[in-house]
Amino acid sequence: ENYAALLNDGSFWNAVKVSMLYTFISVPIELVLGLGVALLLNRKFRGRYIAQAAILFPWALPTIINARIWAWMFHGQYGVINDMLVRLGILAKPYAFLAHSDTALAAMIFVTIWKTTSFMALILLASLSSIPDHLYEAARMDGASRWRQFRDITLPLLKPTILVALIFRTLPALQAFGLPFGLAGGGPGEATTTLVLYANDITFTRLNFGQGSAAATAITFIALGISLLYVTTLY
C-alpha cells in the first residue's frame, strides 16, 4: 500500500524529475570542468601547490553555509548577483532567481557546480599525477599531437578514476538535502524539491513513516541502478 501510494503521488514523480535533472546536468558539467582544472594544475608552474589548495575552498565549505551564502547573493532585492547584472545592463531590474520556478533549479545547479567541481578536480588530479611521463615522451617522439596524447593516453588511464568520481558525485547528488533546503527550502512550490527533501517531508512533516520508508527504499534502488549503469559502461 505504501509503494502504491508513492507511485500515485504526483509530488514523488516531481521529486524524481528534479533529482534526475539536478544530477544529470550538474555531474557531467562538474566532470568536464574538473578534468580541465586538473589538467591545468598538473602542469608545473610557480604557485602550483597554492593553487591546488585554493581550489578546495568551495568544496570545503559546509553545504548549508554555502547554500545560505548563495541565497543571499541571489536575493531579488539586495543580492550582489542582481546588482552586478543590472550594472552590466544584462538585467533591466533585479530578478528574484530563487522565487521563480523556471530559474530556481538552474540556480541550484549553478551553485553545486561551483562547489563540487573542485572535488572532481582533486580526484582526477591525483590520478593524472600517477601517469608516467615516459608515455607522453614516447608519444611525442612518434609525432602524436596534444589531442592524440590526451585521447589515447590520458583518457584511457583515467577511466577507472572517472568511474569512481562519477559514482562519488552522483550518489550525493541523488541524496541532495542541505543545498535545496538552505537555498530555497525546496521551493518555489516544488521546483527544487529533491527525492530526499520529499522523503523528509513525508516522514517528519506529514508523519507518514510507511510511505517515507518506501520513498527512502526507492532512492536506494535508483542510486543502485545508476551505479550499475556506470560500472557496466565504464569498467
C-alpha positions in Angstrom: 0.0 0.0 0.0 2.8 2.4 0.8 4.5 1.8 -2.5 1.2 2.1 -4.4 0.6 5.4 -2.6 4.1 6.5 -3.5 3.7 5.7 -7.2 0.3 7.5 -7.4 1.7 10.6 -5.7 2.5 13.4 -8.2 4.9 15.1 -5.8 7.0 11.9 -5.8 7.3 11.9 -9.6 8.1 15.7 -9.5 10.9 14.9 -7.0 12.2 12.2 -9.3 12.3 14.6 -12.2 14.0 17.4 -10.1 16.6 14.9 -8.8 17.3 13.5 -12.2 17.7 16.9 -13.8 19.9 18.1 -10.9 22.1 15.1 -11.1 22.5 14.5 -14.8 23.0 18.2 -15.6 25.4 19.0 -12.8 27.6 15.9 -12.6 28.7 15.8 -16.3 29.5 19.5 -16.2 31.4 19.0 -13.0 33.4 16.2 -14.6 34.3 18.2 -17.7 35.3 21.3 -15.7 37.0 19.3 -13.0 39.1 17.5 -15.7 40.0 20.8 -17.3 41.1 22.2 -13.9 43.1 19.1 -13.1 44.9 19.2 -16.4 45.9 22.9 -15.7 47.0 22.1 -12.2 49.0 19.1 -13.3 51.4 21.4 -15.2 54.5 22.8 -13.5 54.2 26.5 -12.7 55.1 28.8 -9.9 52.5 28.7 -7.1 51.2 25.4 -8.2 50.6 24.0 -4.7 48.9 27.2 -3.6 46.5 26.9 -6.5 45.8 23.2 -5.7 45.0 24.2 -2.1 42.9 27.2 -3.2 40.5 25.1 -5.4 39.5 23.1 -2.3 37.9 26.1 -0.7 34.4 25.9 -2.3 34.2 22.1 -1.6 35.4 22.6 2.0 32.6 25.0 2.9 29.8 23.2 4.7 26.9 22.7 2.4 24.3 24.5 4.4 26.6 27.6 4.9 27.3 27.5 1.2 23.6 27.4 0.5 22.8 30.4 2.7 25.6 32.5 1.2 24.3 31.9 -2.3 20.7 32.5 -1.2 21.8 36.0 0.0 23.8 36.5 -3.3 20.7 35.5 -5.4 18.3 37.6 -3.3 16.0 39.7 -5.5 16.4 43.0 -3.6 19.9 43.2 -2.1 21.7 40.3 -3.8 25.1 41.1 -5.3 24.4 39.0 -8.4 21.4 41.1 -9.2 23.4 44.3 -8.6 26.2 43.2 -11.0 23.8 42.1 -13.7 21.8 45.4 -13.5 25.1 47.4 -13.6 26.3 45.5 -16.6 23.0 46.1 -18.4 22.1 42.4 -18.6 19.0 42.9 -16.4 16.8 45.9 -16.6 15.8 45.4 -13.0 16.5 43.0 -10.1 15.2 39.5 -10.6 14.3 37.0 -7.8 16.1 33.9 -9.2 15.0 31.7 -6.3 11.4 32.9 -6.3 10.7 31.7 -9.9 10.3 28.0 -10.7 11.9 28.5 -14.1 15.2 29.7 -12.6 15.4 28.3 -9.1 16.6 24.8 -10.2 19.1 26.4 -12.6 20.5 28.5 -9.8 20.8 25.4 -7.6 22.6 23.5 -10.3 25.0 26.5 -10.8 25.8 26.5 -7.1 26.5 22.8 -6.9 28.8 23.0 -9.9 30.7 25.9 -8.3 31.0 23.9 -5.1 31.9 20.4 -6.3 33.9 20.9 -9.4 37.0 21.2 -7.2 36.2 17.8 -5.7 36.2 16.3 -9.2 39.4 18.1 -10.0 41.1 16.8 -6.8 40.3 13.2 -7.6 41.3 13.4 -11.2 44.5 15.4 -10.4 45.6 12.5 -8.1 45.2 10.1 -11.0 46.9 12.4 -13.5 49.9 12.8 -11.3 50.4 9.0 -11.4 50.6 8.7 -15.2 54.3 8.0 -16.1 55.9 10.8 -18.1 57.7 8.4 -20.4 54.4 7.5 -22.1 54.0 11.1 -23.2 57.7 11.3 -24.2 57.3 8.2 -26.4 54.1 9.6 -28.0 55.8 13.0 -28.8 58.7 11.1 -30.4 56.1 9.3 -32.6 54.7 12.7 -33.6 51.4 12.5 -31.6 49.6 15.8 -31.1 48.5 17.0 -27.7 44.9 15.9 -28.6 46.1 12.5 -29.6 48.1 12.1 -26.4 45.0 13.1 -24.4 42.7 10.8 -26.3 45.0 7.7 -26.4 46.9 8.0 -23.1 45.3 10.3 -20.6 41.6 9.3 -21.0 42.1 5.5 -21.1 44.3 5.7 -18.0 41.8 8.0 -16.3 38.8 5.8 -17.0 38.8 3.9 -13.6 39.2 7.2 -11.7 36.4 8.8 -13.8 34.2 5.9 -12.8 34.9 6.4 -9.1 34.5 10.2 -9.4 31.1 9.8 -11.2 29.8 7.4 -8.5 31.2 9.6 -5.7 29.3 12.6 -7.1 26.2 11.0 -8.4 25.2 9.4 -5.1 25.4 12.6 -3.1 23.6 14.5 -5.9 20.7 12.0 -5.6 20.8 12.5 -1.8 20.9 16.3 -2.0 19.2 17.8 1.0 21.3 20.7 2.5 21.7 22.7 -0.7 18.0 22.7 -1.8 16.8 23.1 1.8 19.2 26.0 2.5 18.9 27.7 -0.8 15.1 27.8 -1.4 13.6 25.3 1.0 12.5 23.1 -1.9 10.6 25.9 -3.5 9.1 27.9 -5.0 6.3 25.3 -4.9 8.2 22.0 -5.6 10.7 23.4 -8.1 13.7 22.4 -6.1 12.2 19.5 -4.1 14.6 16.6 -4.4 13.8 13.0 -3.5 15.4 13.3 -0.1 13.5 16.5 0.6 10.3 14.8 -0.4 11.1 11.8 1.8 11.9 14.1 4.7 8.6 15.9 4.3 6.6 12.7 4.0 8.2 11.2 7.1 8.8 14.1 9.5 6.2 16.7 8.5 3.3 14.6 7.5 4.4 11.8 9.9 3.7 9.1 7.3 6.5 6.8 8.2 5.5 3.9 6.0 5.4 6.0 2.8 8.5 7.8 3.8 10.3 4.5 4.2 9.1 3.4 0.8 10.5 6.7 -0.6 13.9 6.0 1.0 13.9 2.5 -0.4 13.1 3.9 -3.9 16.0 6.3 -3.6 18.3 3.4 -2.8 17.2 1.4 -5.8 17.5 4.4 -8.1 21.1 5.0 -6.9 21.9 1.3 -7.2 20.6 1.3 -10.8 22.7 4.3 -11.8 25.8 2.9 -10.2 25.4 -0.4 -12.1 25.0 1.6 -15.3 28.2 3.4 -14.6 30.1 0.2 -13.8 28.9 -1.7 -16.9 29.6 1.2 -19.2 33.0 2.4 -17.9 34.6 -0.6 -16.1 
